[in-house]
Amino acid sequence: MARHTDIVSGGWVARLPPRLRAYALLARWDRPIGAWLLFLPGLWSLGLTARGARLPALLLAFALGAILMRSAGCVVNDMWDRDLDRRVSRTAARPLAAGMLSLRQAGIFLVLLLLASLAILLCLNRLAQILGVASLALVALYPLAKRVTWWPQLVLGLTFGWAAPMGFAAGAGHLAPASATLYAAAIAWILGYDTIYAHQDREDDAMVGIRSTARRFAAVPRAFIGACYAVMLAALVATGWLAHVSAAFYLLLLPAAFLLGLQVTRLRIEDPALCLALFKANREVGLLVGLALLAGRL
């Protein structure tokens, strides 16, 4: 398998002073795809529930919150994993693993990120605030999952997908059956795409004892990921039915389903660069789903 680094060496982050660059890399600001993928389930819920002038304001709040909480999650992950990261080629250059920052510096940075996130959370309604605070337990525990279960990607799905019920609560002021099916769709989607992502590290993970669905289902990767995406689409259809959306939703869901099918058919788990490209393609999938939900409510 080709060896590659976790660090993106170009772009605006590379032009920062060395100490600031270390914090930016710790927060993964060189790779915004993670913030996009955290934001998108919230976009789905807001497109389904929020209306009028509230929609742009809530979208901005969730976008900023996604950036901050994804950054905080990366800091927590790297604090847990700094010793493991040194032993995996893709992650060995991360700031904590490489000694660019200390645990104390990372901890202070984490507190600042959480305080900024709290300021945004306080702009939402009480139910969304409660759900936002509850998500911290998932953020803290996710890095432990790879040590104790073959299903850390499912735990990530529960964590990243939490934006779906939280967005529903922010937009509608309550939870409903459609919020549960939308959360299920997000979980299945994340389980699928993060399994693709984990195939980049499959061999290194086996050497250092990290578990993943990529390793667990390495013999049938297309079948497993295809099943995840099928569950996602079925849950989205159920969401549309429960929310009484128009036919425009189902029509506009077809391009997203097509892109998901392409990921499954193109997948080659021995090619880490392709796995990364297929993983990143889920931003477009998520945006299409959000557009379909918004159109279904017009």
Secondary structure by P-SEA (a helix, b strand, c coil): cbbbbccccccccccccaaaaaaaaaaccccaaaaaaaaaaaaaaaaaccccaaaaaaaaaaaaaaaaaaaaaaaaaaaacaaaaaacccccccccccccccaaaaaaaaaaaaaaaaaaaaaccaaaaaaaaaaaaaaaaccccccccccaaaaaaaaaaaaaaaaaaaacccccaaaaaaaaaaaaaaaaaaaaaacccaaaaaaaccccccccccccaaaaaaaaaaaaaaaaaaaaaaacccaaaaaaaaaaaaaaaaaaaacccccaaaaaaaaaaaaaaaaaaaaaaaaaac
